[in-house]
Amino acid sequence: MKILVTGGAGYIGSIATEVLLGKGHEVVVFDNLSQGHRAAVPNEAHWVQGDLAAVDEIRATVREQRPDAVMHFAARSLVGQSMDAPFLYLRDNVTQGLNLMEACIEFGVPRFILSSTANLFGAPEALLIDEQYPVAPGSPYGESKWMLERALHWLSETKGLRYACLRYFNAAGASESRGEHHSPETHLIPLVLQAASGQREGITVFGNDYPTPDGTCVRDYVHVLDLAEAHALALDVLDAGNCTYNLGNGEGFSVREVINAAQRVTGVEIPTVLGPRRAGDPARLVASSQRIRDDLGWKPVYTDLDEIISSAWRWHQQHPNGYVD
Ligand SMILES: NC(=O)c1ccc[n+]([C@@H]2O[C@H](COP(=O)([O-])OP(=O)(O)OC[C@H]3O[C@@H](n4cnc5c(N)ncnc54)[C@H](O)[C@@H]3O)[C@@H](O)[C@H]2O)c1
């Protein structure tokens, strides 16, 4: 298939592009480079520098390229920023997604896969969060993804668009040639690895009095290559119906466990300081991915925390400054 990947210069989108190309798909990457890196885009992909905020740019790309499917990774995705600047999310994330959806409807693109998020579930109490768990977004960021999920529902009802909503928990790890490079970096594993390589002094652990075994927050780290596989599987079955899946490793790891694993992997002692809890941080956020396992046979390959961190560490060592643009 020919697939339009928005945000294909970003972390998950560039690795999904790599995996899709490896499966013989043709890929068109559309990205404004606001966060992403041109160097992250595989050479075999067709490159379009464009902004989803500019209706004419995305319309022209969809009209000219006529993709069979769209994977929509492009978005702002900082929970904290969304609390400070909600319109960047409630307006921009939503409007830009709608611009893309409208172009898909106008030019007859039949399939759409949305990058959604665990932030849809706010501060859940269940040990494992499945797709039946009530949606109660934890921030304007999560709300913006929920609004796009609902838009897809209605565009399917009214216009016949087929869609998949894939709700990632914490994406982590790297492929052999692509990895995570955000500015600012807010994700725990790259931060810990920066500390291990001396690029930052240490790590602040935000709260050690949560109701978890070691008192630090527990999260579900799913390898980015496993996420990419889930996209490829969803693409294959979209014609049979719409789907929504929670994507996680199925096992939670605490902040303390991540730091300990990173120390094992890197052989470096990572200094930590204790900070206060961050507002809105749930104690535990772990997915049940039983539905996608049952429906599509998806099975994460990289479930071992040390292995996930090792892949990120290999990439970090080869690219200590990330992508050099
Ligand atoms: N990283 C995670 O752990 C995680 C978890 C849950 C959901 N998600 C979602 O997955 C998607 C990808 O996440 P990521 O970590 O790869 O993010 P990223 O910031 O690395 O990539 C996003 C890409 O989109 C591009 N972009 C942003 N706005 C654009 C616009 N208006 N027009 C064109 N391009 C634009 C950026 O330049 C960037 O290359 C996001 O939608 C995010 O909300 C990520």
The ligand as a Gaussian input file, in Angstrom:
#p B3LYP/6-31G(d) Opt

LIG

0 1
 N        6.095000       8.947000      22.687000
 C        5.152000       8.357000      23.423000
 O        5.447000       7.687000      24.429000
 C        3.695000       8.470000      23.027000
 C        2.727000       7.875000      23.855000
 C        1.386000       7.981000      23.467000
 C        1.039000       8.605000      22.299000
 N        1.996000       9.182000      21.527000
 C        1.601000       9.865000      20.281000
 O        2.363000       9.327000      19.219000
 C        2.628000      10.330000      18.249000
 C        4.119000      10.384000      17.954000
 O        4.822000      10.632000      19.150000
 P        6.383000      10.919000      19.115000
 O        6.909000      10.667000      20.478000
 O        6.970000      10.222000      17.968000
 O        6.373000      12.495000      18.849000
 P        7.440000      13.396000      18.072000
 O        7.295000      14.774000      18.602000
 O        8.780000      12.748000      18.098000
 O        6.904000      13.370000      16.580000
 C        5.836000      14.167000      16.133000
 C        6.190000      14.656000      14.745000
 O        5.097000      15.419000      14.231000
 C        5.608000      16.574000      13.602000
 N        4.557000      17.596000      13.635000
 C        4.030000      18.186000      14.739000
 N        3.090000      19.081000      14.377000
 C        3.012000      19.045000      13.016000
 C        2.229000      19.743000      12.064000
 N        1.359000      20.694000      12.432000
 N        2.393000      19.446000      10.753000
 C        3.300000      18.501000      10.359000
 N        4.072000      17.823000      11.227000
 C        3.942000      18.093000      12.541000
 C        6.844000      16.944000      14.390000
 O        7.767000      17.733000      13.656000
 C        7.408000      15.572000      14.718000
 O        8.307000      15.130000      13.725000
 C        2.053000      11.623000      18.804000
 O        0.783000      11.827000      18.211000
 C        1.906000      11.341000      20.290000
 O        0.849000      12.079000      20.847000
 C        3.314000       9.129000      21.856000

